[in-house]
Amino acid sequence: MNSKPTIYIIGTGGTIAGEGSNATTASYKSGQINTKRLVNAIPGLGKKVNIRTETLFSTGSENLGPDNWKILALRIEELSDDPEINAFLITHGTDTLEEVSFFLDLVLKPKKPIVLTGAMRSSTALSADGPANIFQASLAAISPKLKNQGVLVVMNGLIIQGRQAIKTDSLALESFSSYPGGPIGKIVGEEVFIFGIPRPSPIMGRFHSHLLNQMELPFVEIIFLRGGYSENLIKIFENNNSNGIVVAGFGAGTMPKNLAKVISEKAKAGNIFIVSSRVSRVSVLPETMTSIDHNNVLPAGVLNPQKSAILLSLGLKENLKAFELVKFLKLLEIQ
């Protein structure tokens, strides 16, 4: 009897499945290698686990969004009742890896471990990092130390809780880190080391209802501030019909006074705003952001603009009020 655990690996394209014209070029095409071929090239993986694969998407993750993420989430749910599957591993492009991991953590109520990984070098590149990342992600997926943790991201040997994954470098292998807080563990050789007590997201699966109907998510605009352009931005705000808007502000959530005035007016008209920051490690609090006296203008806490937009979009779909969204933002500050 075969006692090895079975991992179901779902490929969605990305650099990890990319192919270049030679081993040293920086250019490549994403999503060219199917998942079975990708996994079969990893030495020793078959000795640790049984593997089943499918390729769900074959493109760069810059082309994937909420509709694709929902398809992925539904596929995981569909397969979760299979008693022969012990864990899921998702290979994904790194451009939107932090967004899909956050989205999956919000909409899924995992019955089995779910680990995402990607690569910063294509599969044909010199010293490609994809094989090691898949091997290490597989070890995390079957580790008894990481049960019931929701969605995890494993990159460059680090184990990161999905809601906390952020990409901070465009090209380096050490491009992913955890914020707030640090990684919950690391993998050295074939050993999984855990730091402290991992904590699953306090709102994991809160938006599971999104998977139960065909309604699309409301579009949430992200407005990126830059110095000296407040008059132009005012025109953008005035012409924007989104019910929800995320502001990528300066520093800890500051913005020009004339822009704050327009936001206040739109908030009074019913629009909900989340004020985040354009810096990579976000901290926006009520006392640090530009003061706007309306309950529909919320500080993002530790969420960057792209994650804020996902949360706001899911919240708008459920017709949540601003005070309900504030509670979620505060809960996500808990490490």
C-alpha positions as CSV (number, residue, x, y, z in Angstrom):
1,M,0.0,0.0,0.0
2,N,1.3,3.4,-1.0
3,S,1.5,5.7,2.1
4,K,2.8,8.8,0.4
5,P,0.5,11.8,0.5
6,T,-1.0,13.0,-2.7
7,I,-0.7,16.7,-3.8
8,Y,-2.9,18.1,-6.6
9,I,-0.9,20.7,-8.5
10,I,-2.8,23.3,-10.5
11,G,-0.8,25.3,-12.9
12,T,-1.9,28.8,-13.9
13,G,1.1,29.9,-16.1
14,G,3.5,32.6,-15.0
15,T,7.3,32.9,-15.1
16,I,7.5,29.5,-13.4
17,A,6.1,27.9,-16.6
18,G,7.9,30.4,-18.8
19,E,10.3,29.5,-21.6
20,G,13.1,31.7,-23.1
21,S,15.1,31.3,-26.3
22,N,18.3,30.5,-24.3
23,A,19.4,30.0,-20.7
24,T,20.9,33.5,-20.2
25,T,18.3,35.8,-21.8
26,A,16.1,38.0,-19.5
27,S,13.2,37.7,-21.9
28,Y,10.8,34.8,-22.0
29,K,7.2,33.9,-22.7
30,S,5.1,33.1,-19.6
31,G,3.0,29.9,-19.3
32,Q,4.6,27.9,-22.0
33,I,5.3,24.7,-20.0
34,N,2.4,22.5,-19.0
35,T,2.2,21.6,-15.3
36,K,2.9,17.9,-15.7
37,R,6.1,18.6,-17.7
38,L,7.1,21.2,-15.1
39,V,6.7,18.9,-12.2
40,N,8.3,15.8,-13.8
41,A,11.5,17.8,-14.1
42,I,12.0,18.1,-10.4
43,P,14.4,15.5,-8.9
44,G,13.2,13.6,-5.8
45,L,9.7,15.0,-5.7
46,G,8.1,11.7,-6.6
47,K,9.8,10.1,-3.7
48,K,8.1,12.4,-1.3
49,V,4.6,12.6,-2.7
50,N,2.2,11.3,-5.2
51,I,1.4,13.9,-7.8
52,R,-1.7,14.8,-9.9
53,T,-1.6,17.8,-12.1
54,E,-3.7,20.0,-14.3
55,T,-3.0,23.2,-16.2
56,L,-5.9,25.6,-15.6
57,F,-4.4,28.7,-17.3
58,S,-1.4,29.3,-19.5
59,T,-0.5,32.9,-19.4
60,G,1.3,35.6,-17.4
61,S,-0.4,36.5,-14.1
62,E,-0.7,40.1,-15.3
63,N,-3.6,38.7,-17.4
64,L,-5.4,37.1,-14.5
65,G,-7.9,38.8,-12.2
66,P,-11.0,38.2,-10.0
67,D,-12.9,36.2,-12.6
68,N,-9.9,33.8,-13.1
69,W,-9.3,33.6,-9.3
70,K,-12.9,32.6,-8.8
71,I,-12.5,29.8,-11.4
72,L,-9.4,28.7,-9.5
73,A,-11.2,28.8,-6.1
74,L,-14.1,26.8,-7.4
75,R,-11.8,24.2,-8.9
76,I,-10.1,23.8,-5.5
77,E,-13.5,23.4,-3.8
78,E,-14.6,20.9,-6.4
79,L,-11.6,18.7,-5.8
80,S,-11.5,19.1,-2.0
81,D,-14.0,16.3,-1.4
82,D,-11.7,13.8,-3.2
83,P,-10.4,11.5,-0.4
84,E,-7.3,10.7,-2.4
85,I,-6.1,14.3,-2.4
86,N,-4.2,15.5,0.7
87,A,-3.2,19.0,-0.3
88,F,-3.2,21.5,-3.1
89,L,-0.3,23.3,-4.7
90,I,-0.9,26.3,-7.1
91,T,1.9,27.5,-9.4
92,H,1.2,31.1,-10.3
93,G,2.9,34.1,-11.8
94,T,4.5,36.5,-9.2
95,D,3.0,39.7,-10.6
96,T,-0.3,39.1,-8.9
97,L,0.6,36.3,-6.5
98,E,0.0,38.5,-3.5
99,E,-3.5,39.4,-4.7
100,V,-4.6,35.9,-5.6
101,S,-3.4,34.5,-2.3
102,F,-5.3,37.2,-0.4
103,F,-8.4,36.6,-2.5
104,L,-8.3,32.8,-2.0
105,D,-7.9,33.3,1.8
106,L,-11.0,35.5,1.9
107,V,-13.3,33.3,-0.2
108,L,-12.2,29.7,0.7
109,K,-12.9,27.7,3.8
110,P,-10.1,25.2,3.2
111,K,-10.6,21.5,4.0
112,K,-7.0,20.8,3.0
113,P,-3.7,22.7,2.8
114,I,-3.4,25.2,0.0
115,V,0.1,26.4,-0.9
116,L,1.0,28.8,-3.7
117,T,4.4,29.3,-5.3
118,G,5.9,30.9,-8.3
119,A,9.4,31.8,-9.7
120,M,11.4,34.8,-10.6
121,R,13.3,33.0,-13.4
122,S,11.8,31.1,-16.2
123,S,12.0,27.3,-16.4
124,T,14.7,27.5,-19.1
125,A,16.8,30.1,-17.3
126,L,20.2,29.5,-15.8
127,S,19.7,28.5,-12.2
128,A,15.9,28.5,-12.5
129,D,14.2,28.8,-9.1
130,G,10.9,27.2,-10.0
131,P,11.9,23.5,-9.3
132,A,13.2,24.4,-5.8
133,N,10.1,26.5,-5.0
134,I,7.8,23.7,-6.1
135,F,9.7,21.1,-4.1
136,Q,9.7,23.3,-1.0
137,A,6.0,24.2,-1.4
138,S,5.2,20.5,-1.5
139,L,7.0,19.9,1.7
140,A,5.0,22.7,3.3
141,A,1.8,21.4,1.9
142,I,2.3,18.0,3.6
143,S,3.8,19.2,6.8
144,P,1.8,18.3,9.9
145,K,3.2,21.5,11.4
146,L,1.1,23.6,9.0
147,K,-2.4,22.1,9.1
148,N,-5.4,24.4,9.2
149,Q,-3.4,27.5,8.3
150,G,-5.5,28.6,5.3
151,V,-3.6,29.8,2.2
152,L,0.2,29.8,2.4
153,V,2.8,31.2,0.0
154,V,6.2,29.5,-0.3
155,M,8.9,31.4,-2.1
156,N,12.7,31.2,-1.9
157,G,12.6,29.0,1.1
158,L,10.2,31.2,3.2
159,I,6.8,30.2,4.4
160,I,4.4,33.1,4.4
161,Q,0.7,33.3,5.3
162,G,-1.2,34.2,2.2
163,R,-2.8,37.3,3.5
164,Q,0.6,38.7,4.4
165,A,2.5,38.0,1.2
166,I,3.9,41.1,-0.5
167,K,6.2,41.5,-3.5
168,T,9.0,44.0,-2.9
169,D,11.4,43.4,-5.8
170,S,10.9,43.1,-9.5
171,L,13.6,40.6,-10.3
172,A,15.5,39.3,-7.3
173,L,15.0,35.8,-6.0
174,E,14.2,37.2,-2.6
175,S,11.3,39.2,-4.0
176,F,8.6,38.1,-1.5
177,S,8.3,39.0,2.1
178,S,5.7,39.0,4.8
179,Y,3.9,42.0,6.1
180,P,2.9,42.8,8.8
181,G,5.2,40.5,10.7
182,G,7.6,38.1,9.2
183,P,7.5,34.7,7.6
184,I,6.1,31.9,9.8
185,G,8.8,29.5,8.8
186,K,11.4,28.4,6.4
187,I,12.6,25.3,4.6
188,V,16.2,24.1,4.7
189,G,16.9,21.0,2.7
190,E,14.0,18.7,3.5
191,E,13.2,20.2,6.9
192,V,10.3,22.5,7.7
193,F,11.1,25.0,10.5
194,I,8.3,27.0,12.1
195,F,8.8,30.3,13.9
196,G,6.4,30.8,16.9
197,I,2.8,30.0,16.5
198,P,1.3,30.5,13.0
199,R,-2.1,32.2,13.0
200,P,-4.6,31.7,10.2
201,S,-6.4,34.8,9.0
202,P,-9.1,36.0,11.4
203,I,-11.5,36.6,8.4
204,M,-10.5,33.5,6.4
205,G,-13.5,32.4,4.3
206,R,-15.6,35.4,5.3
207,F,-16.5,36.0,1.7
208,H,-17.2,32.4,0.7
209,S,-20.6,33.5,-0.6
210,H,-18.9,35.0,-3.6
211,L,-18.4,31.5,-4.9
212,L,-22.0,30.6,-4.6
213,N,-23.5,32.9,-7.3
214,Q,-22.7,34.3,-10.7
215,M,-22.6,37.9,-9.8
216,E,-19.5,39.8,-10.8
217,L,-17.5,41.8,-8.3
218,P,-18.0,45.5,-8.4
219,F,-15.1,47.4,-9.9
220,V,-13.0,49.3,-7.4
221,E,-10.7,52.1,-8.8
222,I,-7.3,52.7,-7.4
223,I,-6.1,56.3,-7.5
224,F,-2.3,56.6,-7.2
225,L,-1.2,60.0,-5.9
226,R,1.9,61.8,-7.0
227,G,3.3,65.2,-6.1
228,G,1.9,68.3,-7.8
229,Y,-1.0,66.7,-9.7
230,S,-3.9,67.2,-7.3
231,E,-5.9,69.4,-9.7
232,N,-5.7,66.6,-12.4
233,L,-6.7,64.0,-9.8
234,I,-9.7,66.1,-8.7
235,K,-11.0,65.8,-12.2
236,I,-10.5,62.0,-12.1
237,F,-12.4,61.8,-8.8
238,E,-15.2,64.0,-10.0
239,N,-15.7,61.8,-13.1
240,N,-15.4,58.5,-11.4
241,N,-18.6,56.5,-10.9
242,S,-17.2,53.7,-8.8
243,N,-19.0,53.0,-5.6
244,G,-15.7,52.1,-4.0
245,I,-12.3,53.8,-4.5
246,V,-8.9,53.1,-3.0
247,V,-6.5,56.0,-2.6
248,A,-2.8,55.1,-2.7
249,G,-1.8,58.1,-0.7
250,F,1.5,59.5,0.5
251,G,3.4,58.2,3.5
252,A,0.9,57.1,6.2
253,G,-2.2,58.2,4.2
254,T,-1.7,61.9,3.5
255,M,-3.1,63.8,0.5
256,P,-3.5,67.4,-0.7
257,K,-6.2,69.4,1.1
258,N,-8.2,70.2,-2.1
259,L,-8.3,66.5,-2.9
260,A,-9.5,65.6,0.6
261,K,-12.3,68.1,0.1
262,V,-13.5,66.3,-3.1
263,I,-13.3,62.9,-1.4
264,S,-15.3,64.2,1.5
265,E,-18.1,65.3,-0.9
266,K,-18.2,62.0,-2.7
267,A,-18.2,60.1,0.7
268,K,-21.3,62.1,1.7
269,A,-22.9,61.0,-1.6
270,G,-22.4,57.3,-0.6
271,N,-19.0,56.3,-2.0
272,I,-16.7,54.3,0.2
273,F,-13.0,55.1,0.2
274,I,-10.1,53.2,1.7
275,V,-7.0,55.3,2.1
276,S,-3.8,53.2,1.7
277,S,-0.3,54.2,0.8
278,R,2.0,54.0,-2.2
279,V,4.8,52.7,0.0
280,S,5.3,48.9,0.1
281,R,4.9,48.4,3.8
282,V,1.7,50.2,4.6
283,S,0.6,51.7,7.9
284,V,-2.3,54.0,7.6
285,L,-4.2,54.9,10.8
286,P,-7.0,57.4,11.6
287,E,-4.5,59.7,13.3
288,T,-1.9,59.5,10.5
289,M,-4.0,60.0,7.4
290,T,-5.3,63.4,6.2
291,S,-8.4,64.0,8.3
292,I,-11.7,63.6,6.4
293,D,-14.7,63.9,8.6
294,H,-16.9,61.1,7.2
295,N,-17.4,57.5,8.2
296,N,-17.2,56.3,4.6
297,V,-13.4,57.2,4.4
298,L,-11.5,54.3,6.0
299,P,-7.8,53.9,6.9
300,A,-6.3,50.8,5.2
301,G,-4.3,49.8,8.3
302,V,-1.7,47.4,6.9
303,L,-3.3,46.6,3.5
304,N,-1.6,47.9,0.4
305,P,-3.8,49.4,-2.4
306,Q,-4.3,46.2,-4.4
307,K,-5.3,44.2,-1.4
308,S,-7.6,47.0,-0.2
309,A,-9.3,47.0,-3.5
310,I,-10.0,43.2,-3.3
311,L,-11.5,43.5,0.2
312,L,-13.6,46.6,-0.7
313,S,-14.8,44.9,-3.9
314,L,-15.9,41.8,-2.0
315,G,-17.5,44.0,0.7
316,L,-19.5,46.0,-1.8
317,K,-20.8,42.9,-3.4
318,E,-22.3,41.9,0.0
319,N,-23.6,45.5,0.5
320,L,-21.5,45.9,3.6
321,K,-21.4,49.2,5.3
322,A,-18.2,51.2,6.1
323,F,-18.3,50.3,9.8
324,E,-18.3,46.6,8.9
325,L,-15.3,47.0,6.6
326,V,-13.5,48.8,9.3
327,K,-13.8,45.8,11.6
328,F,-12.1,43.6,8.9
329,L,-9.3,46.1,8.4
330,K,-8.6,46.1,12.1
331,L,-8.7,42.3,12.3
332,L,-6.1,42.0,9.5
333,E,-3.7,44.1,11.6
334,I,-3.4,41.2,14.0
335,Q,-0.3,39.1,13.2
